Amino acid sequence: MEGYREQELEEKELRLDEIELIAEAARRLDIRAFKLTGGEPTLRRDLARIVSILKSRGKAYVSITTNGSLIHHHMPGLADAGVDHVNVSLHSLSASKFKAITGSNMLERVLSNLKLLHDYGIPVKINFVILRGLNENDITGVIDLAAKMGASVQFIELHPVGKAARRFNEHYLPRWRVLEKLEGRVVEIKYRIGLHNRPVLILDNGVKVELVGPVGNFIFCAGCTRIRVTYDFKLLPCLNWRGKPVEVRPRLQGLKGFEEKVEAVISAIKEANMLRAPYVLYPLGSKLVPPRRRWRTARIGLPKRGGSLHFTGPRSDQLLRKMLAEWGDYTALK
């Protein structure tokens, strides 16, 4: 669910009764996970109530992505509502770099709220957007912090959308640069299928690291199963969607009963789903010949289900390095 920034648009935001419609429609469609994002979802004073509504129908998995600065205002409500995990943006451990990236002096508050989530037993994922010239030297420090508090880390490529599009060429750092920093520390590789395809690395200190690489990555897009709900109840099949959204509120006009409204929301979700297409397409018609891989492990670059990869034997280190390289520069195939 997407948020908003402009205060004057607050009157257009999703009402709780509309969120109940979404929750019931999702249950009937076997949609089992919700991510509350934004904008900044913690600006909503009823955030814990929203989590409770979404979890009340079908026992859905509900998570939140936040900048972490206002989490303390929602505790212990979020814990009581049963939020399953919280993604907190933390792009540097340096106060000066943090301010340069976020425009705020809230590093200490974010760190305090990370500890607060940990104290309440809420699992935490640290979101770290890798930025050339700003924070690449913070990668190991963030991993060490995650180890201390039992958190996982998502290293995310800068995505050329919104304000990031204007600074993309200046600060874009490819995802495989993270692998260079972690060389020698990976003890196990897992892979996440669904939502977005991505490798998951288990490090020598037990920290789980996910590499979120959307830029030029057709394998990432191939595993997307998301529908986005905007703050004003419109549906988008993709963050990068440039077509018209599916507007839900006009479909509800004149409908009085809960059942009729749920069916209208189901119809809207199905329509939005029919608009789905990968933003980055597999280069099947490309005139360029994809580079020939020299190792057999390449065939599991896009597995059919989640799981783990185990490398044993005298060549295990060599095979591990080759598999890490397989999750490198997909743009070479375009």
VENHU-V315530 format. One record per backbone hydrogen bond with DSSP energy under -1.0 kcal/mol. CO is the residue of the C=O (numbers start at 1). NH is the residue of the N-H. If there is no record, write none. Layout:
# VENHU-V315530
CO NH
CO NH
This chain:
# VENHU-V315530
1 37
6 9
7 10
9 12
10 13
15 19
16 20
17 21
18 22
19 23
20 24
21 25
22 26
23 27
24 28
25 29
26 31
27 30
32 61
34 63
36 65
40 43
41 44
44 47
46 50
47 51
48 52
49 53
50 54
51 55
52 56
61 34
62 84
63 36
64 87
66 89
70 73
71 74
74 78
76 80
77 81
78 83
85 64
86 125
87 66
88 127
94 98
95 99
96 100
97 101
98 102
99 103
106 110
107 111
108 112
109 113
110 114
111 115
112 116
113 117
114 118
115 119
116 120
117 122
118 121
123 86
124 152
125 88
126 154
127 90
128 156
131 134
131 135
135 138
138 142
139 143
140 144
141 145
142 146
143 147
144 148
145 149
146 151
152 126
153 210
154 128
155 212
156 130
159 161
161 164
162 165
163 166
167 171
168 172
171 132
174 177
175 178
176 180
177 181
178 182
182 185
185 204
188 202
189 309
190 200
191 307
192 198
194 196
198 192
199 211
200 190
201 209
202 187
202 188
203 206
207 203
208 153
209 201
210 155
212 157
214 217
217 221
218 222
220 223
221 224
228 236
229 2
230 233
231 14
233 248
234 230
235 246
236 228
238 241
246 235
248 251
249 252
252 255
257 261
258 262
259 263
260 264
261 265
262 266
263 267
264 268
265 269
266 270
267 271
268 272
269 273
270 274
272 275
273 276
282 284
283 286
295 298
296 299
297 300
298 301
307 191
309 189
313 316
315 319
316 320
317 321
318 322
319 323
320 324
321 325
322 326
325 328
328 330
329 332
330 333
331 334
